[in-house]
Amino acid sequence: MKTTLSERLGGLSCVVSGGLLFLAHVLNLGASNGPGTVLGQTLVLSAHLLLVFAFFWLYTAYGSQIGLLGLLGMISGIVGTILVTVIVFVEVAGASGKQVDAVFETSITRNLHTFGPLLFVLGMILFGLSFLRRKALPRGGGILLIVGTMVFASGSLAGDAEALISTLGAAFTGAGFVWLGMSSL
């Protein structure tokens, strides 16, 4: 069966965003400062921008099979990803040496900083679960999305090991997107 240009670009957005997510966190793993490296944070930003397209395209490709749970996961994932992209944009400036601490001190931006990642995590889990429910789909990609998201989210509770655990979570999540992107092609 011949693939269309949009199918190739959609699958490619999944593969590239997954790879960038992992590479970015590997680069940030060695950063001596809290916000990471400028290159690492820029790659995190790029990965999240591509994830918006990856979520949308995966739902377009599998929507009839992943149903309402997939739709809710896609919507939550896209909104959360957009909000996380805003946060990462500020973190890129922080990694560049700019003073950005005051950015998240208003009630609106504090809520954005809190609920954006939560929506992203919820979207990833719902989206991953929607792939697990159907046997004909690439279930392994869904499992990796769920495991990676849970590991990544637990990194915030790990203290000094946060960067290492976040990198491990990014490896699983990135592999999930690569798997789903490759299997859709």
C-alpha positions in Angstrom: 0.0 0.0 0.0 1.3 3.4 -1.0 1.8 6.0 1.8 0.8 9.6 1.2 3.0 12.6 1.9 0.9 13.5 5.0 1.3 9.9 6.3 5.0 10.1 5.9 5.2 13.6 7.5 3.0 12.4 10.4 5.0 9.3 11.0 8.2 11.4 10.7 6.9 13.9 13.3 6.4 11.0 15.8 9.9 9.6 15.1 11.8 12.9 15.2 9.9 14.2 18.3 10.6 10.9 20.1 14.3 11.0 19.2 14.7 14.7 20.1 13.0 14.2 23.5 15.5 11.5 24.4 18.5 13.4 23.0 17.6 16.6 24.7 17.3 15.0 28.1 20.7 13.2 27.6 22.3 16.6 26.9 20.6 18.1 29.9 21.8 15.2 32.1 25.3 16.6 32.2 24.3 20.2 32.9 25.7 21.7 36.0 22.9 24.2 36.4 19.3 23.5 37.2 17.6 24.5 33.9 19.8 22.4 31.6 21.9 23.3 28.6 20.7 25.8 26.0 21.0 23.2 23.3 19.2 20.6 25.4 16.4 22.9 26.3 16.1 24.0 22.7 15.7 20.4 21.7 13.1 19.8 24.4 11.2 22.9 22.9 11.5 21.5 19.4 10.4 18.0 20.5 7.3 19.4 22.2 6.4 21.5 19.2 6.6 18.4 17.0 4.6 16.4 19.6 1.6 18.6 18.9 1.6 17.3 15.3 2.5 13.8 16.4 -0.6 13.6 18.7 -2.8 15.0 16.0 -1.5 12.8 13.3 -1.6 9.6 15.4 -5.3 10.4 16.3 -5.9 11.0 12.6 -4.3 7.7 11.7 -5.9 5.6 14.5 -8.9 7.6 15.7 -11.5 5.2 14.5 -9.8 2.4 16.5 -8.8 4.3 19.7 -12.2 5.9 20.2 -13.2 8.4 22.8 -10.3 7.6 25.1 -7.9 8.4 22.3 -9.8 11.6 21.6 -9.6 12.7 25.2 -5.9 11.7 25.3 -5.2 13.7 22.2 -7.0 16.8 23.3 -5.4 16.7 26.8 -2.0 15.9 25.3 -2.1 18.7 22.7 -3.3 21.3 25.2 -0.8 20.1 27.8 2.0 20.0 25.2 1.3 23.6 24.1 1.4 24.8 27.8 4.6 22.8 28.4 6.1 24.4 25.3 5.5 27.8 26.8 7.2 26.6 30.0 10.2 25.2 28.1 10.5 28.4 26.1 11.0 30.3 29.4 13.5 27.6 30.6 15.5 28.1 27.4 15.9 31.7 28.4 16.9 30.6 31.9 19.5 28.2 30.5 20.9 31.1 28.5 21.5 32.9 31.8 18.5 35.3 31.8 16.7 35.9 35.0 13.3 34.2 34.5 12.3 33.4 38.1 9.6 36.1 38.2 7.9 34.7 35.1 6.0 32.1 37.1 5.2 34.2 40.1 1.8 35.5 39.1 -1.3 33.4 39.8 -2.0 32.8 36.1 1.5 31.7 35.2 1.8 29.7 38.4 -1.3 27.8 37.4 0.0 27.3 33.8 3.2 25.9 35.3 1.2 23.5 37.5 -1.6 22.4 35.2 0.2 22.3 31.8 2.5 19.4 32.8 -0.5 17.6 34.5 -2.6 17.9 31.3 0.4 16.6 29.3 0.8 13.6 31.6 -2.9 12.9 31.6 -3.0 13.1 27.8 0.0 10.7 27.4 -1.5 8.1 29.8 -5.0 8.3 28.2 -3.5 8.1 24.7 -1.2 5.2 25.7 -4.2 3.4 27.3 -6.3 3.9 24.1 -3.6 1.9 22.2 -3.6 -0.9 24.8 -7.3 -1.4 24.5 -7.1 -2.5 20.8 -5.2 -5.7 19.9 -4.6 -4.8 16.3 -2.7 -1.6 17.1 0.9 -1.1 18.0 0.3 -1.8 21.7 4.0 -1.7 22.6 4.1 2.0 21.7 1.2 2.7 24.0 2.9 0.8 26.9 6.1 2.8 26.3 4.2 6.1 26.4 2.6 5.1 29.7 5.7 3.8 31.4 7.8 6.7 30.1 5.4 9.2 31.4 5.1 7.6 34.8 8.9 7.3 35.1 9.4 10.9 33.9 6.7 12.3 36.3 8.3 10.4 39.2 11.6 12.2 38.5 10.2 15.3 40.2 10.1 13.3 43.5 13.6 11.9 43.1 15.6 14.8 44.5 19.2 14.7 43.2 18.4 11.8 40.9 15.7 13.8 39.0 17.8 14.4 35.9 18.7 10.7 35.6 15.1 9.5 36.1 13.7 12.1 33.8 16.2 11.0 31.1 15.1 7.4 31.6 11.5 8.4 31.3 12.3 10.4 28.2 13.9 7.3 26.7 10.8 5.2 27.2 8.4 8.0 26.0 10.6 8.8 23.0 10.8 5.1 22.1 7.0 5.0 22.3 6.6 7.8 19.8 9.3 6.3 17.6 7.5 2.9 17.7 4.1 4.4 16.9 5.5 6.6 14.1 7.4 3.7 12.5 4.5 1.3 12.7 2.2 3.8 11.1 4.5 4.1 8.1 
